[in-house]
């Protein structure tokens, strides 16, 4: 019995076929051979065509099956790992509505930052365990704001792995783990994050049905079988984001276990059994592959943008043209721990979240022309990245994560003994190097719901370290080198650039102007309502003055007294309105005014109350009007807006 696993990346599709019973990898494939195209219509945008993923998926599958003489009907399970945080939009016919917005697209950063502040940083961190940031939820709000015609056509929103599963099975579904990576999940309520959904004014029906991560999630259709070469009715039995899946591939499933990668950028991924968050929002937390509503296994992820890319830069810009990484490693062995005072900060690949989203750039400290050689630069570069990992893991430790074992794949920087041993020595942990990858891990995971394995423990029982790096260096020298590196980092962090200061000042001014704008608009609305009431009061008093009927005068004065008392008692209503106004003003009123020029202030306020879901009676009370008068006002507004009799004013307002 065989199992097949996929890793749906943004550069290629990787596939692996394993013999489930012998836990032996039979073949692997990748398609395309060159990196996939990425669409970038504006700076900071990154999109890909989901249909291209599917075509490449089919090609990778056929290429894999061509390598081995295996009956595809004997494949008993399919596992899918995929690039996280992407947004795929489909219509009712399951056709894609626009290119997918993928993980590295930054267009929604400001949307997430605003949500983080306005919903409340403490609330977001305690319940979502993250800032809404640039994740899937914020990207969907961007679509609603900027492409309303697309948003109106959405039937369901999917993650990249959900899309591939849909193409295979025809079924539209997602997982809890997937919802957590999109910041659509409240970890305390164990439910969809309704507060964020309401804040972003997203429609709840857009979410796909939830299936367990390890379960029969559908079967390959005849059409998909013809396109891929897989057998009809082969079950899809596992799907997860690439980072949780990479951790699974390394048998990182429980607290105390850490997975790490160091390619172009670096990732540290640990496991906790209860919700935790970082008050400085330097990490992300997602449901791990074995997270369930009644079983807390939460993955804590920390990224380092400056990792392998720094050492690659050193190789291409500093090393001699003929030098390989192996040559550089041999040269490094001649330099003592600490690189004789030479220190390098590897933060030259953009903003570093673990440093408060600061863009420090790369730095070289203490370079002495008569002392330091290329070999010193190589070692200082390796130590700089290793110490960055140490710095990041120490953040996780301060959050309460235990570090019993660190497991890594045998690729990129962990192929360097100097790098790995430096990290192991400073942390006091051994580092296990495992020969595996995401596609192999997904294939093994698929065997659980397929019935080939009774548990994940059994599925991963063959994982053994190919290499173990022990804390072998002199700890005193390593501590001294790290202290020097840390002092260089702190020096750089304390030297804010003019651009950093200007950015902070501009942000502060924008917030101040926004708050003042809201206050002015709210005060103007309140003044208008007060003015209306004074006019009504004046009119009533004039009527009293003109009347000779004592009984009528008494009745009018009593009614007037009740209105005044009611008006004075409603001071709290303005506070309620202003609280909602914070959510409505920036988007709702702007769209309303643009679509319907010439709205009066009372009409705007009625629209706002309708948006808040108040009834005609409740609005009448707040506007100091009779119910009949409010009904008449609503009728006139409907005619003014051109709303047909079969449609309601409330439904019309909901469009904005």
C-alpha positions in Angstrom: 0.0 0.0 0.0 1.3 3.4 -1.0 0.9 7.0 0.1 1.6 10.2 -1.8 2.4 13.6 -0.4 2.7 17.1 -1.9 4.3 20.3 -0.9 2.5 23.1 -2.7 5.1 26.0 -2.6 5.2 29.4 -4.3 8.2 28.3 -6.4 7.3 24.7 -7.3 5.2 21.6 -6.5 7.1 18.8 -4.8 5.7 15.3 -4.6 6.8 12.1 -2.9 5.6 8.5 -3.1 6.3 6.1 -0.2 5.7 2.5 0.6 3.4 2.9 3.6 4.1 -0.5 5.2 7.9 -0.3 4.8 8.0 3.5 5.3 10.3 3.7 2.4 10.5 6.6 0.0 10.1 5.2 -3.5 10.3 8.3 -5.7 10.2 12.1 -5.6 9.5 14.7 -8.2 9.2 18.5 -8.7 7.5 20.7 -11.2 8.3 23.1 -12.7 12.1 22.9 -13.0 12.3 26.7 -12.9 10.6 28.8 -10.3 6.9 29.5 -10.8 6.0 33.0 -12.1 4.8 35.6 -9.6 2.6 38.5 -10.5 3.5 41.8 -9.0 1.3 44.5 -10.4 2.4 47.0 -7.8 5.3 47.3 -5.4 4.7 45.0 -2.4 2.1 42.8 -4.2 2.6 39.1 -4.9 0.0 37.0 -6.7 -0.1 33.7 -8.5 -2.7 31.9 -10.6 -4.3 29.0 -8.8 -5.0 27.3 -12.1 -1.2 27.2 -12.7 -0.7 25.5 -9.3 -3.2 22.8 -10.5 -1.5 22.4 -13.8 1.9 22.0 -12.2 0.4 19.7 -9.6 -0.8 17.4 -12.4 2.6 17.5 -14.1 4.4 16.8 -10.8 2.1 13.8 -10.2 2.5 12.3 -13.7 6.3 12.8 -13.4 6.3 11.0 -10.1 4.2 8.1 -11.3 6.4 7.7 -14.4 9.4 7.0 -12.2 8.0 3.9 -10.5 6.0 0.8 -11.7 3.2 1.3 -9.2 -0.5 0.7 -9.7 -2.1 4.1 -8.8 -5.1 2.2 -7.4 -2.8 1.0 -4.6 -2.3 4.5 -3.4 -4.4 4.6 -0.3 -4.0 8.2 0.8 -3.0 11.7 -0.4 -1.5 14.3 1.9 -1.3 18.0 1.0 1.0 20.6 2.5 0.8 24.1 1.1 2.1 27.7 1.3 0.3 29.4 4.1 -1.7 32.6 4.4 -2.7 32.8 0.7 -6.2 33.9 -0.4 -8.1 32.1 -3.1 -11.6 33.3 -4.1 -14.0 31.1 -5.9 -17.5 31.6 -7.2 -20.5 29.2 -7.1 -19.1 27.3 -10.1 -15.8 26.7 -8.2 -14.0 29.0 -10.7 -11.3 31.3 -9.4 -12.4 35.0 -9.4 -9.0 36.6 -9.4 -5.3 35.6 -8.9 -4.5 34.4 -5.4 -2.9 36.8 -3.1 0.0 34.8 -1.6 2.0 34.8 1.7 4.6 37.4 0.7 2.1 40.1 -0.5 2.2 43.1 1.9 -0.7 45.2 0.6 -2.9 44.6 3.7 -0.3 45.6 6.3 -1.9 48.9 7.2 -5.4 47.3 7.4 -4.1 44.7 9.9 -2.3 47.4 11.9 -5.4 49.5 12.1 -7.5 46.5 13.2 -4.9 45.6 15.8 -5.2 49.1 17.4 -9.0 49.6 17.1 -10.1 46.1 18.2 -7.5 46.3 20.9 -4.0 44.9 21.1 -4.7 43.0 24.3 -7.9 41.5 23.0 -6.3 40.4 19.7 -3.3 38.8 21.5 -5.3 37.0 24.2 -7.9 35.6 21.8 -6.3 35.5 18.3 -2.8 35.1 19.7 -1.7 37.4 16.9 -2.1 40.8 15.4 -4.4 40.6 12.4 -1.3 41.8 10.5 -0.9 40.9 6.9 -2.7 37.6 7.1 -5.6 36.2 5.1 -8.4 38.0 7.0 -6.8 41.4 6.3 -6.3 40.5 2.6 -10.0 39.6 2.3 -10.9 43.0 3.8 -8.6 44.6 1.2 -10.6 42.8 -1.5 -13.8 44.2 -0.1 -12.5 47.7 0.0 -10.8 47.8 -3.3 -12.5 45.2 -5.5 -16.2 45.2 -4.3 -17.3 43.7 -7.6 -15.1 40.7 -7.0 -16.2 40.5 -3.3 -19.8 40.4 -4.4 -19.2 37.3 -6.4 -17.4 35.3 -3.7 -19.0 32.0 -2.9 -16.2 30.7 -0.6 -12.7 31.7 0.4 -9.9 29.1 0.4 -6.3 28.6 1.3 -4.0 27.2 -1.4 -4.2 23.7 0.0 -8.0 23.9 0.1 -8.0 24.9 -3.5 -5.9 21.9 -4.6 -8.1 19.5 -2.5 -11.2 21.0 -4.2 -9.7 20.4 -7.6 -9.0 16.8 -6.7 -12.4 16.0 -5.0 -14.9 18.7 -6.1 -15.5 19.3 -2.3 -15.0 22.8 -0.8 -13.6 22.5 2.7 -11.0 23.9 5.1 -9.5 22.9 8.5 -9.3 24.5 11.9 -5.5 24.7 11.5 -6.1 26.5 8.2 -8.5 29.0 9.8 -5.9 29.8 12.5 -3.2 30.7 10.0 -5.6 33.1 8.4 -6.4 34.7 11.8 -10.0 33.6 11.5 -9.9 31.6 14.8 -10.5 32.6 18.4 -8.4 30.2 20.5 -10.3 31.0 23.8 -13.8 30.5 22.4 -12.6 27.6 20.1 -14.6 29.1 17.3 -14.5 31.4 14.3 -13.2 34.9 15.3 -16.5 36.6 15.0 -15.1 39.9 16.5 -12.6 40.3 13.7 -15.1 39.2 11.1 -17.6 41.8 12.3 -14.9 44.5 12.5 -13.9 43.8 8.9 -17.6 43.5 8.0 -17.0 40.2 6.3 -19.8 37.7 5.5 -19.8 34.6 7.6 -21.2 32.4 4.8 -17.9 32.8 2.9 -16.1 30.2 5.1 -16.0 26.7 3.8 -17.1 23.7 5.9 -14.5 22.5 8.4 -13.0 19.0 8.1 -10.5 17.4 10.5 -6.8 17.7 9.5 -6.5 13.9 9.6 -9.6 12.6 8.0 -11.1 11.3 4.7 -11.8 14.8 3.2 -13.0 13.6 -0.2 -12.1 11.3 -3.1 -10.4 11.9 -6.4 -13.0 12.6 -9.1 -13.0 11.1 -12.6 -11.9 14.4 -14.1 -9.1 14.9 -11.6 -8.0 11.3 -12.2 -7.7 11.9 -15.9 -5.7 15.0 -15.4 -3.3 13.6 -12.8 -2.9 9.9 -13.4 -4.2 9.1 -10.0 -6.9 6.5 -9.5 -10.6 7.5 -9.2 -11.8 7.5 -5.5 -8.3 7.8 -4.0 -9.0 9.5 -0.7 -7.4 12.8 0.4 -6.6 12.2 4.1 -4.5 15.1 5.3 -3.8 18.8 4.6 -1.8 21.4 6.5 0.2 24.6 6.0 3.8 24.2 5.1 5.3 25.3 8.5 3.2 23.0 10.7 3.8 20.2 8.1 7.5 20.8 8.1 7.5 20.4 11.9 5.4 17.2 11.6 8.0 15.9 9.0 10.6 16.3 11.7 8.5 14.6 14.3 7.9 17.8 16.2 4.4 17.4 17.8 4.7 18.1 21.5 5.9 20.7 23.9 9.7 20.8 24.3 10.2 19.9 20.6 11.5 22.6 18.3 11.8 22.6 14.5 14.1 25.0 12.7 15.0 25.8 9.1 17.6 28.2 7.7 17.2 28.8 4.0 17.0 32.3 2.5 15.2 33.2 5.7 15.1 31.3 9.0 12.2 29.8 10.9 11.9 28.5 14.5 8.7 26.6 15.3 7.9 25.3 18.8 4.9 23.6 20.4 2.9 24.6 23.4 -0.2 23.0 25.0 -1.9 26.2 26.0 -2.5 29.6 24.3 0.4 31.9 24.7 1.3 35.2 23.0 4.0 37.8 22.9 3.1 41.3 24.1 5.4 42.8 21.5 3.8 40.7 18.8 7.2 39.3 17.6 5.9 35.8 17.0 2.9 34.1 15.4 0.8 31.4 16.8 -1.2 28.9 14.8 -3.0 25.6 15.4 -0.5 22.8 14.9 -1.5 19.8 12.8 -2.7 18.0 15.9 -4.7 21.0 17.3 -8.3 20.1 18.0 -11.1 21.9 19.8 -10.5 19.6 22.8 -6.7 19.2 22.4 -4.4 22.2 22.6 -1.3 21.9 20.4 -0.4 25.3 19.2 2.6 26.1 17.0 4.7 29.1 17.9 6.5 30.5 14.9 9.3 33.0 14.8 10.9 34.2 11.5 14.3 35.6 10.8 14.5 37.3 7.4 18.3 37.6 7.5 19.6 34.0 7.5 20.9 32.0 4.6 20.6 35.0 2.3 23.4 36.7 4.3 25.8 33.8 3.9 24.9 33.5 0.2 25.8 37.2 -0.2 29.1 36.5 1.5 29.8 33.6 -0.9 29.0 35.6 -4.0 30.4 39.0 -3.1 33.4 38.1 -0.8 34.5 34.6 -1.5 36.7 33.8 -4.5 34.8 32.7 -7.5 35.9 29.1 -7.3 35.1 28.7 -3.6 32.2 26.4 -2.7 30.4 26.3 0.6 32.5 23.3 1.5 35.7 25.3 0.8 34.4 28.1 3.0 33.7 25.6 5.8 37.2 24.2 5.7 38.6 27.7 5.9 36.4 28.6 8.9 37.9 25.7 10.9 41.1 27.7 11.1 39.4 30.6 12.9 38.7 30.4 16.7 35.2 30.7 18.2 34.3 34.4 18.3 36.1 35.2 15.0 38.7 37.2 17.0 36.3 40.0 17.7 34.8 40.3 14.2 31.0 40.6 14.5 28.3 40.5 11.8 24.6 41.3 12.1 22.7 39.5 9.3 19.6 41.7 9.2 19.9 43.0 5.6 16.8 41.3 4.2 14.1 43.8 5.2 12.3 44.4 8.4 12.8 41.9 11.2 9.6 41.2 13.2 11.5 39.8 16.2 13.3 43.2 16.4 10.0 45.1 16.4 9.7 45.3 12.6 12.9 47.4 12.5 15.0 47.5 9.3 18.5 47.4 10.7 20.3 46.3 7.6 23.5 44.2 7.7 26.4 45.4 9.8 30.1 44.4 10.2 31.7 45.5 13.5 35.4 45.6 14.6 36.9 44.7 11.3 40.7 45.0 11.5 42.5 45.1 8.1 45.8 43.7 9.5 44.1 40.9 11.4 41.0 39.6 9.8 40.9 37.5 6.6 38.1 36.1 4.4 38.0 33.1 6.8 37.2 35.4 9.7 34.4 37.0 7.6 33.0 33.5 6.8 33.0 32.5 10.5 31.6 35.8 11.7 28.8 35.4 9.2 27.9 31.9 10.3 28.1 33.0 14.0 25.9 36.0 13.2 23.1 33.8 11.9 23.5 31.2 14.6 23.3 34.0 17.3 20.2 35.3 15.6 18.6 31.9 16.1 19.7 31.9 19.7 18.2 35.4 20.2 14.9 34.2 18.7 14.8 31.0 20.7 15.4 32.9 23.9 12.3 35.0 23.1 10.4 31.8 22.9 11.9 30.6 26.2 10.8 33.8 27.9 7.3 33.1 26.7 7.4 29.8 28.6 8.4 27.4 25.8 10.7 24.5 26.9 13.5 23.5 24.5 14.3 19.8 25.0 15.4 19.0 21.4 15.9 20.9 18.2 15.3 19.0 14.9 16.3 20.3 11.5 16.3 19.1 7.9 19.6 18.3 6.3 19.8 21.3 4.0 20.9 24.9 3.7 22.9 26.3 6.7 22.5 23.3 8.9 24.9 21.5 6.6 27.6 23.7 8.2 29.1 22.0 11.3 30.4 25.4 12.5 27.0 27.0 12.3 25.1 24.1 13.9 27.6 23.5 16.7 27.8 27.2 17.5 24.0 27.3 17.9 24.0 24.0 19.9 26.7 25.2 22.3 25.1 28.5 23.1 21.7 27.0 23.6 23.0 24.0 25.5 20.9 21.6 23.3 21.8 19.0 20.8 20.5 19.5 17.2 19.2 16.5 15.4 19.5 16.6 11.6 16.8 14.5 9.8 16.7 13.3 6.2 13.2 14.3 5.2 11.1 17.1 3.5 7.6 18.4 3.5 6.3 16.1 0.8 7.5 13.0 2.6 6.0 14.2 5.8 2.7 14.9 4.1 2.7 11.4 2.6 3.3 9.8 6.1 0.6 11.9 7.6 -1.8 10.8 5.0 -1.4 7.2 6.3 -3.1 8.0 9.6 -6.7 8.6 8.3 -6.1 6.0 5.6 -5.8 3.3 8.3 -2.2 2.3 7.4 -1.0 3.7 10.7 -2.8 3.7 14.0 -1.4 7.0 15.1 1.0 9.8 14.2 3.6 8.3 16.5 3.5 5.1 14.4 3.6 7.1 11.1 6.7 8.9 12.2 8.4 6.0 14.1 11.1 5.5 11.5 12.5 9.1 11.9 16.1 8.9 13.1 18.7 11.6 13.1 21.3 11.3 10.4 23.6 13.7 12.2 23.6 15.0 15.8 25.4 18.3 16.6 26.4 18.4 20.3 27.4 21.5 22.3 31.1 20.8 21.6 32.7 24.3 21.6 34.1 26.1 24.6 31.1 27.5 26.3 32.9 30.4 27.8 34.2 31.5 24.5 30.8 31.1 22.9 29.1 33.1 25.7 31.7 35.8 25.2 31.1 35.9 21.4 27.4 36.1 21.9 27.6 38.9 24.4 29.7 40.9 22.0 27.2 40.2 19.2 24.3 41.2 21.5 26.0 44.5 22.4 26.4 45.2 18.7 22.8 44.5 18.1 21.7 46.7 21.0 23.9 49.5 19.7 22.2 49.3 16.3 18.7 49.1 17.8 19.4 52.3 19.8 20.5 54.2 16.7 17.3 55.2 15.1 17.6 56.5 11.6 16.0 59.7 10.5 13.6 57.6 8.4 12.6 55.6 11.4 11.9 58.8 13.4 10.0 60.4 10.6 7.9 57.2 10.1 7.0 57.2 13.8 6.2 60.9 13.8 4.0 60.6 10.7 2.1 57.6 12.2 1.5 59.5 15.4 0.2 62.6 13.5 -2.0 60.4 11.3 -3.6 58.8 14.4 -4.1 62.2 16.0 -5.7 63.7 12.9 -7.9 60.6 12.6 -9.1 60.8 16.2 -9.8 64.6 15.9 -11.7 64.0 12.6 -13.9 61.5 14.3 -14.5 63.8 17.3 -15.4 66.7 15.0 -17.7 64.6 12.9 -19.4 63.1 16.0 -19.7 66.5 17.7 -21.2 67.9 14.5 -23.8 65.2 14.4 -24.6 65.7 18.1 -24.9 69.5 17.5 -27.3 68.9 14.6 -29.5 66.7 16.8 -29.4 69.3 19.6 -30.3 72.0 17.1 -33.3 70.0 15.9 -34.5 69.5 19.4 -34.2 73.2 20.2 -36.3 74.0 17.1 -38.9 71.5 18.2 -38.9 73.0 21.7 -39.3 76.6 20.3 -42.2 75.5 18.1 -44.0 73.8 21.0 -43.5 76.9 23.2 -44.8 79.1 20.5 -47.9 76.9 20.2 -48.4 77.1 24.0 -48.1 80.9 23.9 -50.7 81.1 21.1 -53.2 78.8 22.9 -56.1 80.0 25.1 -57.1 76.5 26.1 -55.7 75.9 29.6 -56.1 72.1 29.4 -54.3 72.0 26.1 -51.5 74.1 27.5 -51.1 71.7 30.5 -51.0 68.7 28.2 -48.5 70.3 25.9 -46.2 71.3 28.8 -46.3 67.8 30.3 -45.4 66.3 26.9 -42.6 68.8 26.5 -41.3 68.0 30.0 -41.2 64.3 29.1 -39.3 65.1 25.9 -36.8 67.2 27.8 -36.2 64.4 30.4 -35.9 61.8 27.7 -33.4 64.0 25.8 -31.3 64.6 29.0 -31.4 60.9 29.9 -29.9 59.9 26.6 -26.4 61.3 27.1 -25.2 57.7 27.2 -26.6 57.1 23.7 -23.9 59.4 22.2 -21.2 57.4 23.9 -22.6 54.2 22.4 -22.9 55.9 19.0 -19.3 57.2 19.2 -18.0 53.7 20.0 -19.6 52.4 16.9 -18.7 55.5 15.0 -15.0 54.6 15.4 -15.8 51.4 13.3 -18.1 53.1 10.8 -16.5 56.5 10.1 -13.4 55.5 8.1 -15.2 53.3 5.6 -19.0 53.4 5.9 -19.6 57.1 5.8 -17.1 57.7 3.1 -18.8 55.2 0.8 -22.2 56.5 1.7 -21.3 60.1 1.0 -19.6 59.2 -2.3 -22.6 57.2 -3.5 -25.3 59.6 -2.3 -24.2 63.2 -2.3 -26.2 65.8 -0.4 -27.1 63.7 2.6 -28.1 65.7 5.7 -26.6 65.0 9.1 -29.8 63.5 10.5 -30.0 61.2 7.4 -26.4 60.1 8.0 -27.1 59.3 11.6 -30.2 57.3 10.7 -28.0 55.4 8.2 -25.4 54.8 10.9 -28.1 53.4 13.3 -29.4 51.1 10.6 -25.9 49.9 10.1 -25.7 49.2 13.8 -28.8 47.0 13.5 -31.2 49.2 15.5 -35.0 48.9 15.0 -37.2 51.8 13.9 -38.4 52.3 17.5 -34.9 52.4 18.9 -33.8 54.9 16.2 -36.8 57.0 16.9 -36.0 57.2 20.6 -32.4 58.1 19.9 -33.4 60.7 17.3 -36.0 62.1 19.7 -38.8 61.4 17.2 -42.1 59.5 17.2 -42.1 56.0 15.7 -44.6 57.3 13.1 -42.3 60.2 12.3 -39.3 57.9 11.9 -41.3 55.6 9.6 -42.1 58.7 7.5 -38.5 59.8 7.5 -37.3 56.3 6.4 -39.9 56.3 3.6 -38.7 59.6 2.3 -35.1 58.5 2.5 -36.0 55.3 0.5 -37.5 57.5 -2.3 -34.5 59.8 -2.2 -32.1 56.9 -2.6 -34.2 55.4 -5.4 -34.9 52.2 -3.5 -37.7 50.0 -5.1 -40.7 49.1 -2.8 -39.7 45.5 -2.7 -36.3 46.4 -1.1 -35.8 47.8 2.4 -33.7 50.7 3.5 -31.8 48.5 5.9 -30.8 46.1 3.2 -29.7 49.0 1.0 -27.5 50.4 3.8 -25.9 46.9 4.4 -24.3 47.3 0.9 -21.9 50.0 2.3 
